[in-house]
Amino acid sequence: MAMEIERKFLLANQDWRTTAAPPRHLLQGYLSSTPRCTVRVRVDGDNAWLTIKGCSDNISRVEYEYPVPVEDARQMLRQMCATVVEKRRYLVEYAGHTWEIDEFLGDNSGLIVAEIELNSEQEKFIRPPWLGREVSGAIRYYNSHLAHTPYCDWSAAEKQGQLP
């Protein structure tokens, strides 16, 4: 069984940009999103995947990912997804770990989050100085939630991180 163990954070500042690799442009939509699982289609350049994720248990969840032809994925995004989440993904190496920093576009512009994938829930890592508050497990930061409740619709308190 494939397992995703991921922690997610807001950013304290823009210092990560000085060491970030050039961004990739990602498009993703949700074919299904229920409390039990989500089914996502993602296009990343000339590659595409269909991903099935189970419900979260702390910072872990079951994840299955399968490559699909990119044109099939684009057609699924156009015909089967009510909305598409668009973002730039930057990779930043820091203290032996790769951080994925997603800068959202479109209706989610203004939101930037950093994610780190770990090998176990107990795995230690060094927090980069540009890292802000942890939002792991906060549903509003899940991409599947952003597809239906975009950042542009959040209240000022939500955007300032004053709500969980």
matplotlib code that plots the C-alpha trace (Angstrom):
import matplotlib.pyplot as plt

x = [0.0, 1.3, 1.4, 1.9, 3.3, 3.2, 3.5, 2.2, 3.2, 2.6, 5.6, 7.1, 8.8, 10.0, 13.6, 13.0, 13.0, 16.8, 17.4, 14.3, 14.6, 12.7, 9.0, 6.8, 3.3, 0.6, -3.0, -5.2, -8.9, -11.0, -13.1, -14.4, -13.9, -15.6, -14.6, -13.4, -11.2, -10.4, -9.6, -7.5, -6.1, -2.9, -1.0, 2.6, 4.2, 4.3, 3.3, 0.0, -1.3, -4.5, -4.2, -6.4, -6.0, -7.6, -8.8, -6.1, -5.0, -2.9, -0.3, -0.5, -2.9, -3.1, -2.1, -2.1, -0.8, -1.0, 0.4, -2.1, -1.7, -1.4, -4.1, -6.5, -5.8, -6.3, -9.7, -10.7, -9.8, -12.0, -14.9, -15.1, -13.8, -15.9, -12.9, -9.1, -6.5, -3.5, -0.2, 3.5, 5.6, 9.1, 11.5, 13.8, 16.5, 17.2, 19.1, 18.8, 15.1, 13.2, 10.5, 7.7, 6.5, 3.2, 2.3, -1.3, -2.7, -6.2, -8.8, -6.2, -3.7, -2.0, -1.7, 1.7, 2.3, 5.3, 5.1, 7.6, 7.1, 8.6, 9.4, 7.6, 5.5, 8.3, 11.0, 12.9, 13.8, 15.3, 12.9, 14.0, 14.1, 11.4, 8.9, 5.8, 2.9, 2.1, -1.3, -1.0, -4.5, -6.2, -8.7, -9.0, -5.4, -6.1, -6.0, -9.3, -10.9, -9.3, -11.0, -14.4, -13.6, -10.9, -8.6, -10.3, -13.5, -11.8, -12.4, -9.6, -9.3, -8.8, -6.2, -4.3, -4.3, -6.4, -8.7, -7.6]
y = [0.0, 3.4, 6.0, 9.7, 11.3, 15.1, 18.2, 21.5, 25.1, 28.7, 30.8, 33.5, 35.4, 35.1, 34.1, 30.6, 32.2, 32.7, 29.0, 27.7, 25.8, 27.2, 26.6, 24.0, 24.9, 22.5, 22.1, 19.8, 19.0, 16.7, 14.0, 13.1, 14.5, 12.9, 12.5, 8.9, 9.7, 12.1, 11.3, 13.9, 14.4, 16.5, 17.9, 18.8, 19.8, 16.8, 14.4, 13.6, 11.4, 10.2, 10.1, 8.5, 9.7, 8.2, 10.2, 11.7, 10.1, 12.8, 13.6, 10.2, 8.9, 6.2, 7.4, 5.7, 7.4, 6.3, 7.9, 8.8, 10.3, 14.1, 14.7, 12.4, 14.3, 17.7, 16.4, 15.2, 18.7, 20.4, 18.0, 16.4, 19.0, 21.8, 23.9, 23.6, 24.5, 26.2, 26.7, 27.1, 24.5, 25.3, 22.8, 24.0, 21.8, 22.5, 20.4, 17.1, 17.5, 18.7, 21.2, 21.7, 25.3, 25.9, 29.4, 29.3, 31.2, 32.3, 32.3, 31.1, 33.8, 35.1, 31.7, 30.1, 26.9, 24.7, 20.9, 18.3, 14.6, 12.3, 8.6, 8.4, 10.6, 10.7, 11.7, 14.8, 17.7, 21.1, 24.0, 26.5, 30.1, 31.0, 28.5, 29.9, 28.3, 24.6, 23.9, 20.1, 18.7, 22.0, 21.1, 24.6, 24.2, 20.9, 21.4, 19.6, 22.2, 25.1, 23.7, 24.4, 27.2, 29.3, 31.6, 34.7, 33.7, 33.4, 36.0, 38.4, 36.4, 33.2, 34.7, 36.0, 32.5, 33.6, 30.6, 26.9]
z = [0.0, -0.9, 1.9, 1.8, 4.9, 4.5, 6.6, 5.3, 6.4, 5.6, 4.8, 7.1, 4.2, 0.6, 1.4, 0.0, -3.5, -3.5, -3.6, -5.4, -8.7, -11.6, -11.2, -12.9, -13.9, -12.5, -13.4, -11.3, -10.9, -8.8, -10.4, -6.9, -3.4, -0.5, 3.2, 2.4, -0.7, -3.4, -7.1, -8.8, -12.3, -12.6, -15.6, -15.0, -18.3, -20.6, -17.8, -16.2, -13.4, -11.9, -8.1, -5.5, -1.9, 1.2, 4.2, 6.4, 9.7, 11.3, 8.6, 6.8, 4.1, 1.6, -1.9, -5.3, -8.4, -12.0, -15.1, -17.8, -21.3, -21.0, -23.6, -21.7, -18.5, -20.2, -21.6, -18.1, -16.7, -19.4, -19.3, -15.9, -13.4, -12.2, -11.3, -11.9, -9.3, -11.0, -9.3, -9.7, -7.9, -6.7, -5.3, -2.5, -1.0, 2.7, 5.2, 3.4, 2.5, -0.6, 0.1, -2.5, -2.4, -4.2, -5.3, -6.3, -9.2, -10.4, -7.7, -5.2, -5.9, -2.8, -1.1, -0.9, 1.1, 1.7, 2.0, 3.0, 2.5, 5.1, 5.5, 8.8, 11.1, 13.6, 11.1, 12.2, 9.9, 10.3, 9.9, 7.3, 8.6, 6.0, 7.3, 9.1, 10.9, 10.4, 8.8, 8.4, 8.7, 8.2, 5.6, 4.1, 2.8, 1.0, -2.8, -3.0, -0.7, -2.6, -5.8, -4.2, -1.7, -3.3, -1.4, -2.9, -1.0, 2.4, 5.1, 6.1, 9.4, 7.4, 5.2, 8.2, 9.8, 12.7, 12.2, 12.4]

ax = plt.figure().add_subplot(projection="3d")
ax.plot(x, y, z, "-o")
ax.set_aspect("equal")
plt.show()
